[in-house]
């Protein structure tokens, strides 16, 4: 879980431009999906700033608002780059960063805007989507099964056989009543 001050930085970046947080998510997911790939683990500072459009933030944000966020997520700040240092703790913090960024973009979504891919992704990651009601689908313990009060509906061939039998009986009855 990200500290509140880092969440505030992400919220400010997201409010400025949603592309920023989308790019942060992509960068972090690449690392999580392939932590052995050095290309993903090492980020040059000037490229990172350009990719996430941070160089023009201004205002209340520091010059590099991502610095503290990246350091928290396990990146080592070097002169010209950030290098992600793999450990189980840094992997969990990086996943926490991804979850925080994703929750920012999902807050605005209405249920009808949520795609099946997003639902599947959230389910795999154990996240609850906003505006989606959680249903308790666990079976009831010690439930007694009772016989149904209704009879089962007939199958189509049973209906056809019954109507054919009725048609065979009706002409005989009709012929008998005419002769009397």
C-alpha positions in Angstrom: 0.0 0.0 0.0 1.3 3.4 -1.0 1.7 6.1 1.7 -0.8 8.9 1.5 1.7 11.5 0.3 2.7 9.3 -2.7 -1.0 8.7 -3.5 -1.5 12.4 -3.5 1.4 12.9 -6.0 -0.2 10.2 -8.2 -3.6 11.9 -7.9 -2.1 15.2 -8.9 -0.4 13.7 -11.9 -3.6 11.8 -12.9 -5.6 15.0 -12.6 -3.2 16.8 -14.8 -3.1 14.2 -17.5 -4.4 10.6 -17.4 -1.8 9.6 -19.9 0.9 10.1 -17.2 -0.5 7.5 -14.9 -1.3 5.2 -17.8 2.4 5.3 -18.9 3.5 4.7 -15.3 1.3 1.7 -15.2 2.7 0.3 -18.5 6.3 0.8 -17.3 5.6 -1.0 -14.0 3.6 -3.8 -15.6 6.5 -4.5 -18.0 8.8 -4.9 -15.1 6.4 -7.1 -13.2 5.8 -9.3 -16.3 9.5 -9.7 -17.1 11.6 -8.7 -14.1 14.7 -10.3 -15.7 14.7 -7.9 -18.7 17.3 -5.2 -18.0 15.7 -3.0 -20.6 12.6 -2.7 -18.4 14.4 -2.4 -15.1 16.6 0.6 -16.0 14.9 3.8 -16.9 16.9 6.9 -18.0 15.6 9.9 -16.2 15.2 12.2 -19.2 13.3 9.5 -21.1 11.1 8.8 -18.1 10.3 12.4 -17.6 9.5 12.7 -21.4 7.4 9.5 -21.4 5.2 10.6 -18.5 5.2 14.3 -19.5 6.4 15.3 -16.0 8.8 18.0 -17.2 5.9 20.4 -17.6 4.0 19.8 -14.3 4.9 23.1 -12.5 2.8 24.3 -9.6 2.7 22.5 -6.3 4.6 19.4 -7.6 8.4 19.1 -7.2 10.6 19.1 -10.3 10.5 15.3 -10.5 7.3 14.3 -8.7 7.9 10.6 -9.5 11.2 10.4 -7.6 9.7 9.4 -4.3 7.2 7.2 -5.9 9.8 5.3 -7.8 12.2 5.0 -4.8 9.3 3.6 -2.8 8.6 1.0 -5.5 12.2 -0.3 -5.3 14.0 1.9 -7.9 17.5 3.1 -7.0 18.1 6.7 -8.1 21.4 7.0 -10.0 22.9 10.0 -11.7 21.0 9.6 -15.0 18.7 6.7 -14.4 16.5 4.8 -12.1 17.2 1.1 -11.8 14.7 -1.3 -10.3 16.3 -3.6 -7.7 14.5 -6.9 -7.6 13.5 -8.3 -4.2 10.2 -9.8 -3.0 9.5 -6.6 -1.1 10.2 -4.3 -4.1 8.0 -6.5 -6.2 5.1 -6.1 -3.8 5.6 -2.4 -3.6 5.8 -2.2 -7.4 2.5 -4.1 -7.6 1.1 -1.7 -5.0 2.1 1.2 -7.2 0.3 -0.5 -10.2 -2.8 -1.1 -8.1 -2.8 2.5 -6.9 -2.5 3.8 -10.5 -5.2 1.5 -11.8 -7.6 2.5 -9.0 -7.2 6.1 -10.0 -8.3 5.4 -13.5 -11.1 3.0 -12.4 -12.7 5.5 -10.0 -14.3 7.4 -12.8 -15.7 4.4 -14.6 -19.3 3.5 -14.5 -20.3 -0.2 -14.6 -21.4 0.0 -18.3 -18.0 1.3 -19.2 -16.0 -1.6 -17.7 -14.8 -4.0 -20.3 -14.6 -7.8 -19.7 -10.8 -7.5 -20.0 -10.7 -5.1 -17.1 -13.0 -7.3 -15.1 -10.7 -10.3 -15.7 -7.6 -8.3 -14.9 -9.1 -7.1 -11.7 -10.2 -10.6 -10.8 -6.7 -12.0 -11.4 -5.1 -9.2 -9.3 -7.7 -9.7 -6.5 -9.1 -6.1 -6.9 -12.6 -5.0 -6.4 -13.9 -2.7 -9.2 -15.8 0.4 -8.1 -19.6 0.5 -8.5 -19.7 -3.2 -8.8 -21.7 -4.9 -6.1 -19.9 -7.8 -4.3 -22.3 -10.8 -4.1 -21.9 -13.5 -1.5 -22.0 -16.7 -3.6 -20.9 -19.1 -1.0 -23.2 -22.1 -0.6 -25.6 -22.1 2.4 -24.3 -24.4 5.1 -26.6 -27.3 6.2 -29.3 -26.4 3.6 -31.9 -29.1 3.3 -33.0 -30.1 -0.1 -36.8 -30.5 -0.5 -38.8 -32.1 -3.4 -40.2 -29.6 -5.8 -43.9 -28.9 -5.5 -44.2 -28.4 -9.3 -44.1 -31.2 -11.8 -41.4 -30.9 -14.5 -42.4 -29.5 -17.8 -42.8 -32.1 -20.5 -40.1 -32.6 -23.1 -41.0 -31.5 -26.7 -41.3 -35.1 -27.9 -43.5 -35.9 -25.0 -45.8 -33.0 -26.0 -45.8 -34.2 -29.6 -46.6 -37.8 -28.6 -49.5 -36.7 -26.4 -51.0 -34.5 -29.1 -50.7 -37.3 -31.6 -52.4 -39.7 -29.2 -55.2 -37.2 -28.7 -55.7 -36.7 -32.4 -55.9 -40.5 -32.9 -58.7 -40.7 -30.3 -60.7 -37.7 -31.5 -61.6 -39.0 -35.0 -62.9 -42.3 -33.5 -65.1 -40.5 -31.1 -66.4 -38.1 -33.7 -67.2 -41.0 -36.1 -69.1 -42.9 -33.3 -71.3 -39.9 -32.4 -72.4 -39.3 -36.1 -73.6 -42.9 -36.5 -75.9 -42.9 -33.5 
